[in-house]
Every structure is written in structure tokens, then in C-alpha cells.
Amino acid sequence: MIKRIILTILGLLLVIGVVAGVKVLQIRQMIAAGKHRTPPPAIVTTAKVQAQTWQTSLTTVGSLSAVQGVTIAAELPGKVVEIAFTAGTTVQKGALLVRFDTASERAQLSSAETAVALAKINLDRARDLVAKKSMSRSGQDTAEAKYKEALAKADEIRTIIEKKTIRAPFSGRLGIRQVNLGQILSSGDPVVELQTLDPIFVDFSLPQQDVVLVKQGFAVQVTTDMLPGEILTGTITAMNPGVDPATRNIKIQATVRNEDKKLRPGMFVKVAVLLPVQNRVLIVPATAVLYAPYGDSIFVVDEKTDEKTGKPGRVLRKQVIRTGVTRGDFVTVTTGLKEGETVVTTGVFKFRNGQQAIVDNTLAPEFKLKPELDNR
């Protein structure tokens, strides 16, 4: 019985040994085949590293504000009897917006004008009597004072009537109407918002170390996600004389044309202040850069002869670089590349260092400094 168990165990060990030997042999064969196996070459699109002269700029973010903007409000209390504007339309300076009830003031004005006429008659009569030496000079002075008092009273009533007739203080676009017919407004109650949209202000800040580089009159370029592909130009029109002690930034204001009225106050924009200095830079398509937290890199296509076959070929070399500013479809490279080198432009995340490559630019995208959005 014990002999049979021993033989069974020995048989199992023999089978396990045979299976293990076969597996080890297979693994060795696979390792040997892997050493001699070369992956297929990668098909890549490429572009040359270009050297160009770019105008230097300072980039920041800002917001838009109206050159003229106000919430028109009631200056005096009164009842709305006429609304002469349509919300959202453009009005000219002096256009009638709202009229209050002035029946009481007009009645008072009629009485005041009558008093003015009577005071004028008394003044003329006093002057005649003084000329004939039938009245003292003090009587004429009294008549003249009453005449001026009557004029002032009439002018006061006319001013009240005028203030109860609300007109546009400047040309611009109206907002949402905030009053209704028959509504009784108190002094200061809002009527409608009025803003001038062309031109428009761009308010932004720059660090104190950049203050010496910027001057009033410098050109700026404004872009916004609301208008993709469009670049609006303007000039710096005002700079605060002092630096904000909390942020150490200086506030700057530029004026930009807004003929199509597409820009609106309060919008967020990107601002580039163009400096007169021009620098020579190396540029590559932005899609060629493999961005990573530990450092950006790019794949350079090198010409290399195959050691086994002796045939010329191309090999990918991963190169660590440092990038600069971005403009359009391109980004500048400050270190790591030379002018004229060939780099991979698309699909860089799927390649590896030392991989063989085949260049095929048949379907390569076109890169532009000023790309245009195709809305078709």
C-alpha cells in the first residue's frame, strides 16, 4: 500500500516536471523571439522648426466697461403719463424717454407768467415816473426787484417741468424698461439703463515690473471666447499713476472700437499689449508638444541608417523642451530645438523614444498664425 502511494507521488512529480520544462522552454523561445522582433514603424506627420520674428507682448485678462453708462432715474417724484422709448433700442442724445404729470406745475407757470407780465408793466411805469421826477429812485428799485422775483419764480417752475421730462443724456442703447404708465415714482427710482457701446473700454491690470514697458498709446489686441477667431484692436488711453498696494498691480484702460456692438460691458476678455520690441523665435505647431507635469517634450525625426540592413531610415527621438508664448496654432520653443529640425506634429501621445517612423504628410493639418473659424 505504501509502495503504491510512493509511486503515485513520483508519477505526479514527473508529470509536473515535464509540464514545467515545456513551459520554461516556451517562455525562453518567446523571449528569444521578442529580442529579434521589431515593432512596425509609426506613420507620422511632420513639420520643420521655423524661425520667425514676433512682436513681443504682455498678456493678461480684463473686463469690458461702457465709455458712458448710467441708470437713468427720476430726479423728482411724479406720476408717469408717457413712455416714449422702446426697451433695447438705440436712442440719440436728447431723445424723450419718460414724461411725468405736470398739470399742476403748468397751472402754476401760467400764474407765474401773469405775475411776470404785471411786474414788467409796473417796472416800466416806475421808470417813466422816475424819468419825469415824479417818483423816487427807491420806488423804481422796488419795482425792479419784484420783476426779477417774478422771473425767478417762473424759471423755477419751468425747471421743475423740465426735470419731470426725462431725456437721454447721451446717445446709446437702452436696456430693460423699469417703469409703467401710471406708476408713481419717488426721487431716485430707476427708469432704464443707457450705455454707449462704441467705442468700449477694456479694463485690465499688469504687474508693477511691467509698468516701465508700457506707455499710453501702445496698441492692444483683445480676444474673447464669445467671438472665436476675431481679434479686436485698440490703444491704451489711461493708466493709473499709482500701484495698488494690495496687489502691486497697475490699473490700465484701453479703448477699442465696437462697431458691430458685439462686445458688451461686463464681458471677460483676453488682452495682449503689443510692445515695440521684436524677438526672433523658434516655433512649432502646438499639437506637436507633449505636455506633462514633469516637463514638456517633443518627438524629433532623425535620419538614421539601420545597423543590420544598412538602409537609411527615420527614428523618433524624444526631446525635452521649454515652451514660451502661444500664437494661433503655433507655440514658441525657448530651449531644446534647433531651426530646421523635423518634429512630429500629431498623435504624439502614442509614440515612444527610438521608434522607427515613416513620414506621411498627405493628411497633415494646415497650421496658421491667424486661424479662422469655419462655420460651415
C-alpha positions in Angstrom: 0.0 0.0 0.0 2.8 2.4 0.9 4.7 1.5 -2.2 1.7 2.3 -4.4 1.4 5.8 -2.8 5.0 6.5 -3.3 4.8 5.5 -6.9 1.8 7.7 -7.4 3.6 10.7 -5.9 6.6 10.1 -8.0 4.4 10.0 -11.1 2.8 13.2 -10.3 6.1 14.9 -9.7 7.3 13.6 -13.0 4.2 15.0 -14.8 4.7 18.4 -13.1 8.4 18.4 -14.0 7.6 17.7 -17.7 4.9 20.4 -17.8 7.2 22.9 -16.1 10.0 22.1 -18.5 7.7 22.6 -21.5 6.5 26.0 -20.2 10.1 27.1 -19.4 11.1 26.1 -23.0 8.1 28.1 -24.4 8.9 31.2 -22.4 12.6 31.1 -23.5 11.5 30.8 -27.1 9.1 33.7 -26.7 11.9 35.8 -25.1 14.3 35.0 -27.8 11.7 35.8 -30.5 10.9 39.1 -28.7 14.6 40.1 -28.9 14.7 39.7 -32.6 11.2 41.1 -33.2 11.0 44.8 -34.2 7.7 46.7 -33.9 6.3 48.2 -37.2 7.4 51.7 -37.9 5.0 54.6 -36.9 3.3 56.6 -39.6 3.7 60.3 -38.6 3.0 63.8 -39.9 5.8 66.3 -39.5 6.8 69.9 -39.8 10.0 71.9 -39.8 11.1 74.0 -36.8 10.7 77.6 -38.1 12.4 80.8 -37.1 10.3 83.9 -37.2 10.3 87.4 -35.9 7.4 88.0 -33.4 6.4 91.2 -31.8 6.7 90.9 -28.1 3.6 91.3 -26.0 2.3 91.3 -22.4 -0.8 89.1 -21.9 -3.4 89.4 -19.2 -7.1 89.2 -18.7 -9.5 92.1 -18.4 -13.2 93.1 -18.5 -15.2 95.5 -20.6 -16.9 98.6 -19.4 -19.0 101.2 -21.1 -17.4 104.5 -22.2 -20.6 106.1 -21.0 -23.1 104.1 -18.9 -25.8 105.2 -16.5 -29.0 104.1 -14.9 -31.5 106.9 -15.7 -33.6 107.6 -12.7 -36.3 110.0 -11.6 -34.9 113.3 -10.3 -38.2 114.4 -8.8 -41.2 112.4 -7.7 -44.1 112.2 -10.0 -46.7 110.1 -11.9 -45.6 108.6 -15.3 -48.0 109.7 -18.0 -45.9 108.9 -21.1 -43.3 106.4 -22.0 -41.6 107.4 -25.3 -39.0 104.7 -25.7 -38.8 101.0 -26.6 -36.6 98.8 -24.5 -33.4 97.6 -26.2 -33.3 100.2 -28.9 -30.7 102.9 -29.7 -31.5 106.5 -28.9 -29.9 109.8 -29.7 -28.8 112.4 -27.2 -31.8 114.5 -26.0 -34.5 111.9 -27.1 -37.6 111.9 -24.9 -37.8 108.9 -22.7 -40.4 109.4 -20.0 -42.8 112.3 -19.2 -44.3 112.9 -15.7 -47.7 114.5 -14.9 -47.0 118.3 -14.9 -50.6 119.6 -15.0 -50.2 121.3 -11.5 -46.8 122.8 -12.5 -48.2 124.2 -15.8 -51.1 125.9 -14.0 -48.6 127.4 -11.6 -46.4 128.5 -14.5 -49.4 130.3 -16.1 -50.0 132.2 -12.9 -46.3 133.0 -12.6 -46.1 134.3 -16.2 -49.0 136.6 -15.5 -47.2 137.9 -12.4 -44.1 138.5 -14.6 -46.2 140.5 -17.1 -47.7 142.6 -14.3 -44.3 143.2 -12.7 -42.9 144.3 -16.1 -45.7 146.8 -16.5 -45.1 148.2 -13.0 -41.4 148.4 -13.7 -41.9 150.3 -17.0 -44.3 152.7 -15.3 -41.8 153.3 -12.4 -39.1 154.1 -14.9 -41.3 156.6 -16.7 -42.2 158.3 -13.4 -38.6 158.4 -12.3 -37.7 160.0 -15.6 -40.4 162.6 -15.1 -39.1 163.0 -11.5 -42.5 162.0 -10.1 -41.2 159.0 -8.2 -38.1 158.4 -6.1 -35.3 156.1 -7.2 -36.2 153.7 -4.4 -39.6 153.1 -5.9 -38.0 152.0 -9.2 -35.6 149.7 -7.3 -38.6 148.1 -5.6 -40.4 147.6 -8.9 -37.3 146.1 -10.5 -36.8 143.7 -7.6 -40.4 142.5 -7.8 -40.0 141.9 -11.5 -36.8 139.8 -11.0 -38.5 137.9 -8.3 -41.4 137.1 -10.6 -39.0 136.0 -13.3 -37.2 133.7 -10.9 -40.4 132.1 -9.7 -41.4 131.4 -13.3 -38.0 130.0 -14.1 -38.2 127.7 -11.1 -41.5 126.2 -12.2 -40.1 125.8 -15.8 -37.1 123.9 -14.3 -39.4 121.6 -12.4 -41.4 120.8 -15.6 -38.2 120.2 -17.4 -36.9 117.8 -14.7 -40.2 115.9 -15.0 -39.5 115.3 -18.7 -36.7 112.7 -18.7 -34.5 112.7 -21.8 -31.4 110.7 -22.9 -28.3 112.4 -21.6 -26.2 110.9 -24.4 -26.5 108.6 -27.4 -26.5 104.9 -26.7 -28.5 101.7 -26.3 -31.3 101.3 -23.8 -31.8 98.4 -21.5 -34.9 96.9 -19.9 -37.8 99.3 -19.1 -38.3 99.5 -15.3 -41.4 101.8 -15.2 -45.0 101.5 -16.3 -47.7 104.0 -17.2 -49.5 105.5 -14.2 -46.7 104.4 -11.9 -45.8 107.0 -9.2 -42.0 107.2 -8.8 -40.0 108.6 -6.0 -36.8 110.6 -6.4 -34.0 108.2 -7.4 -36.3 105.4 -8.7 -34.7 103.7 -11.8 -36.3 104.2 -15.2 -34.0 102.4 -17.7 -30.3 101.7 -18.2 -28.4 103.6 -21.0 -24.9 102.7 -22.3 -22.7 103.7 -25.1 -21.3 100.5 -26.8 -19.0 102.0 -29.4 -16.2 102.5 -28.5 -15.9 100.5 -25.4 -13.4 100.4 -22.5 -11.1 97.4 -21.7 -10.0 97.5 -18.0 -7.0 95.3 -17.0 -4.0 95.2 -14.7 -0.3 94.5 -15.2 2.3 93.7 -12.5 4.5 96.5 -11.3 7.6 95.2 -13.0 5.9 95.6 -16.4 4.9 99.3 -15.8 8.2 100.6 -17.3 7.5 98.6 -20.5 4.0 100.1 -21.1 3.1 103.6 -22.2 -0.1 105.4 -23.1 -0.8 105.0 -26.8 0.5 101.4 -27.1 -1.6 99.1 -29.2 -3.6 96.3 -27.6 -5.3 93.2 -29.1 -8.5 91.9 -27.5 -10.0 88.4 -27.9 -12.9 86.6 -26.3 -14.4 83.2 -26.4 -17.7 84.8 -27.4 -16.0 85.8 -30.8 -13.7 82.9 -31.7 -11.2 83.8 -34.3 -11.7 87.5 -34.1 -9.0 89.9 -32.9 -10.1 93.5 -32.0 -7.5 96.2 -31.8 -7.4 99.4 -29.7 -5.0 101.6 -27.8 -4.1 102.3 -24.2 -5.9 105.6 -23.3 -5.4 105.8 -19.5 -3.1 104.5 -16.8 -3.4 104.9 -13.0 -0.5 107.0 -11.7 0.0 104.7 -8.7 0.3 101.0 -8.0 -2.3 99.1 -6.0 -0.6 98.4 -2.6 -2.6 95.2 -2.1 -1.9 93.5 -5.4 1.2 95.5 -6.6 -0.5 95.9 -10.0 -1.2 99.0 -12.0 -4.7 99.5 -13.5 -4.8 100.3 -17.2 -7.6 101.2 -19.5 -7.7 100.8 -23.3 -10.3 101.9 -25.8 -11.5 99.5 -28.5 -13.8 100.1 -31.5 -17.0 98.1 -31.2 -18.8 98.9 -34.4 -20.8 95.7 -34.6 -21.9 96.1 -30.9 -20.8 92.5 -30.3 -18.9 93.4 -27.1 -20.9 94.2 -24.0 -19.9 95.8 -20.7 -19.0 93.2 -18.1 -17.6 90.6 -20.6 -14.4 88.8 -19.8 -11.7 89.2 -22.4 -8.0 88.3 -23.0 -5.7 91.3 -23.6 -2.3 91.4 -25.3 -0.3 94.7 -25.0 1.9 94.9 -28.1 5.4 96.2 -27.3 7.7 97.8 -29.8 10.4 95.2 -29.3 10.6 92.3 -31.8 12.2 89.0 -31.0 13.4 86.1 -33.2 11.8 82.9 -32.0 11.6 79.2 -32.9 8.0 78.0 -33.5 6.4 74.6 -33.8 2.7 73.6 -34.1 1.1 73.5 -30.6 -0.1 69.9 -31.3 3.5 68.7 -31.5 4.1 69.3 -27.8 3.6 66.5 -25.3 2.6 68.3 -22.2 3.4 66.7 -18.8 3.7 67.8 -15.2 7.4 67.0 -15.0 8.3 68.7 -18.3 7.2 69.2 -21.8 8.7 67.2 -24.7 8.5 66.7 -28.4 9.4 64.0 -30.9 12.2 64.9 -33.3 12.5 62.8 -36.5 16.2 61.9 -37.1 17.7 60.4 -40.2 19.5 57.1 -39.2 20.9 54.2 -41.0 19.8 50.7 -40.0 22.8 48.9 -38.4 21.6 45.5 -39.7 20.4 46.2 -43.2 22.5 49.4 -43.9 19.4 51.1 -45.3 18.6 54.7 -44.4 15.6 55.3 -42.2 13.9 57.6 -39.7 13.8 57.3 -35.9 11.9 59.2 -33.3 13.9 61.0 -30.6 12.1 62.3 -27.6 13.4 65.7 -26.7 12.7 67.7 -23.6 11.9 71.3 -24.4 10.7 74.6 -22.8 7.8 76.4 -24.4 7.0 80.1 -24.5 4.0 82.1 -25.7 1.3 80.7 -28.0 0.0 82.5 -31.1 -2.6 80.9 -33.3 -1.8 77.3 -34.0 1.9 77.7 -33.0 3.9 77.8 -29.8 7.4 79.2 -29.3 10.2 76.9 -28.1 12.9 78.6 -26.0 15.2 75.6 -25.4 15.7 72.1 -26.7 15.3 72.5 -30.5 17.2 74.0 -33.5 15.9 75.7 -36.6 15.3 73.3 -39.4 14.8 70.2 -37.3 11.8 68.0 -38.2 9.2 67.3 -35.5 6.1 65.1 -35.2 3.0 67.3 -35.3 0.1 65.0 -34.4 -0.7 62.0 -32.2 2.5 62.5 -30.1 1.0 60.7 -27.1 1.1 57.3 -28.8 4.8 57.2 -29.8 7.9 56.2 -27.9 11.6 57.1 -28.0 13.7 55.2 -30.5 10.7 54.1 -32.6 11.1 53.8 -36.3 8.9 56.2 -38.4 7.5 56.7 -41.8 6.6 60.3 -42.8 3.3 60.8 -44.5 2.0 64.3 -44.7 -0.9 63.6 -47.0 -3.5 64.3 -44.3 -1.4 66.7 -42.3 -3.4 69.6 -41.0 -2.6 73.2 -42.0 -1.3 75.3 -39.2 -1.8 79.1 -39.2 -0.7 82.0 -37.1 -4.2 83.6 -37.5 -6.6 80.6 -37.9 -10.1 81.4 -39.0 -13.2 79.6 -37.7 -15.1 77.7 -40.3 -18.8 78.0 -39.5 -20.0 75.8 -42.4 
